[in-house]
Each structure stands twice: as C-alpha cells, then as structure tokens.
Amino acid sequence: MTDEVPGAGEAVYPGEPWSRGVRRRDDGVVEVAGTDVRDVAAEHGTPAYVLDEADFRSRARAYRTAFETAFRTVGTDVDVYYAGKALLTVAVARWAREEGLRVDTASGGELALALRAGVPGAEIGLHGNNKSDAEIDQALRSGVGRIIVDSLVEVDRVAAAARARGVVAPVMVRVTTGVHAGGHEYISTAHEDQKFGLSIVAPAGQDSPATVALLDVVRRPELHLLGIHSHIGSQILDASGFEAAARAVLELRAALAARTGSLVDEVDIGGGYGIAYLPSDETLDPDRVAHDVAQAVAAVARDLGTPLPRFSIEPGRAIVGPAGMTLYTVGTVKPVTLEDGRVRTYVSVDGGMSDNIRPALYGARYHAELVGRSSAAEPVLARVVGKHCESGDIVVHEVLLPGDVRAGDLLAVPATGAYGRSMASNYNLIARPPVVAVAGGASRVLVRRESVDDLLALDLG
C-alpha cells in the first residue's frame, strides 16, 4: 500500500499494519476516520478497542468482489462467510451482511447474536466440534443454512434432533485433508492429530472416517448433505496449500459420487487468510489470492473430469483484524538492564493479557506507537506490558518507542480487530474494554465497557 505524499499540514497514512482510516498529523497525533484518538480516549476511556467501520466494510467488499469475480471466471459461484469468532457484535454482523457476506458462528451465543443483528438463519452456518443438544436444536429452530458436522456421533445427534422437530437438517461434513498451513500449531486445523473434522485417510481395507460420515448422512432422511467442508488453518499468507486441500476434497467428492450416484453441490475450502501485524509483514491481496484459488480448483476439477461445485470461503481475521486497534494509556515506565548490558524499557499500560491474550497464548507479535503527540527523542528498545499479576503479561514483545515515553501518553497497538475482544477475559477481575466504532469524524460505542458492578452482579455470594 502506498503512502500519501504529504503537503503542508496534511496527515499521512503510516502504512501497514494500521487500518486505512488512520492518519498521523504533523503534530504527531493520530486520527482514525477523522477522529482524534485523544478525543476517543477522553470520551470513552482506555483501554478501548477502536474499530474503523469504513476499513471493515471495504475489506469485506474487496473479498466478496474478488472471489465472486474469480470464481465466475471459472464457471461457478462462491459465498463468502464472515468469521464471527474473530469479533461479533450486532453492528459488526450487520456491516458484514450489508456488504454481502454470510456469517459463520461457532456457538449458541454467536448464533443468537447474529440472529439478533437481523442476519437470516439461511445465511448463517454453525460450526463446533462439541455442539450441545441445545445448540443443535437452536440451529434447527432458527433455520440455519448449514450445520457443519464434525464427528460420527454428531451425525446421530443432528439426525435425532431433526427427526424430533420434523425437519430436514442441512449439513456439511468437515474433513481433515492432512494439509497443514498457517501460523502457530494451535491454529493449524487440517493435520490429523487435532480435534476438528474427520480424516480422509482410510485404514487398510476400510472406508475413511470422512467417507463413513458422508455415507451415513446420505442414508438418513432427516439430513440433507449440502457438501464437504475443509479448513487448513489460520494466518495463511499464500494460496499454495489450498490447491492440495482442494484436490483432496474434490477427489473425495468424486469418490462419493461413484458410490451414491450424485455429486454434492457445495465445497467449503475454508480460508484463514493472514494479515500484517508488524510494519515489515506482508499481507494478502484479495484479488490475487482469489484468482490463485479459483484457478487451482478449476484445474483440479478438469483433472478429475467433474463439474465444479458451488464454493464457500471464510477469510477469517483478514476482514476485521486490520480494521481495529487497541488504545491504551501508559502508566509505569521502568528501564531494566539485561544480562548482555542492553537496557530494555518496560512500558506498562492500563490493559494487558485480559484484552489481548494472543501474545501470551501463541507468542503473537504486535506493533505499538505513541499516538497522542510527537517526539524528537531518540528511540529506545521497549517492551509493552500489561497490569496483570503475570510475568508473561506482554502486549508487545519488542518495539522501538521514543525515549521520553511517559505516564499519561496514549499508545496504540494496531491489527487487534480480530480476537482481542472475542478472547478477552476478566483476569484479576478487570472489566473488559468497550468496542468503539469510528466513522466520518465521529465515534460511537458498539459494546459498552464493563463495570465492577457487572462483575459483582454475577457473584451470588
């Protein structure tokens, strides 16, 4: 992405990993969608999740348009699903739908919120490796467009629930292809030794677990087999893994048709596209990845001699992740001399692992900058840490910050739109921050800040 050429007094886009609505002025103050971050902090307090609505919408639109165009070129259609688990609020769900996306949910709570936002059940999918009976019934009652079945026993349970309601449940079977892609081991989801899906690998002389489940679904009148679902991981930065995964899934589709006499109508090839977390990171171009994936699946279908199914994809964090940042206020600043003689400045902020667990959980790397003023001070090696009673409470492992960083400064961490709020906790009984949307020079609260009274209200004594 190319920075604007600044003129006198013009604000400049600082580049990745910031949302496109971010501008830094000559005085060093950062604005998001025309809103001064100091005003956001004064009105809503810190820490706060700040969400650039226009950036979210433009990324949603870009992925939908890119994939629809690329797949139309190869002769089929595609649906794009927004990953509710990344961040789901009523407003966010509405934005996603208004930009032409469907919504993927992974729990009864996410399903309930999507429905409250006005997303029709037919445009919602329900995932989960251990859905409760109540969640299955909720999905059937709501008329969800698809239930992604994740185990052999779940075939029985969804069929029983559908039979009790007198309906036919639309299901996809999630399979593991053995194609391993993405970032940390915890977010790679297609290797065999993990909890999701059914393996396509067949034991000697037997059908694979995936084939057993697919045939079981076909035999049951209470179930309608929409298709096959695959997901190979998250934070994926090239399309090469999708060709191998698509080949495995389309071969399974063809083999199933040889036994049942018909090809399933739809294949979901997942997504999980990566984003930039650091200024040096690369990011995926939606047009390029859509073209590469569409051409790959078309080539596989030609090799197999089968017509293309309808596809669905799930871009994951790529839509909401870059649209958000977390705004903090600096507290304690403490220089620490390391064993090699270097000095690392520990910069403590008023949040931490309760509002972004990913650095502690995955070792995820983030960036941070001073956003409330300019500074001519020499940069120092800094580590941004939280206020929790844990030595691993690290927000940014290593970053250069101005040497005069001090208490009261505003610090922002970009690319926190995905998983910050949705994985937030009340560790140390700290209330979770608000989600504040910015657009057109104004801000509004989407999810209010929790209070101590909220926390105490749950404790029945």
Secondary structure by P-SEA (a helix, b strand, c coil): cccccccccccccccccccccbbbccccbbbcccccaaaaaaacccccccccaaaaaaaaaaaaaaaaaaaaaacbbbbbbccccccccaaaaaaaaaabbbbbbccaaaaaaaaaaccccccbbbbbccccaaaaaaaaaacccccccccaaaaaaaaaaaaaacbbbbbbbbbbcccccccccccccccccccbbbbcccccccccaaaaaaaaaaacccccccbbbbbcccccccaaaaaaaaaaaaaaaaaaaaaccccccbbbcccbbbbbccccbbbbcaaaaaaaaaaaaaaaaaaacccccbbbbbbccccccccbbbbbbbcbbbbbbccccbbbbbbbcccccccccccccccbbbbbbbccccccccccbbbbbcccccccccccccccccccccccbbbbbccccccccccccccccbbbbbbbbbcccbbbbccccccaaaaaaaccc
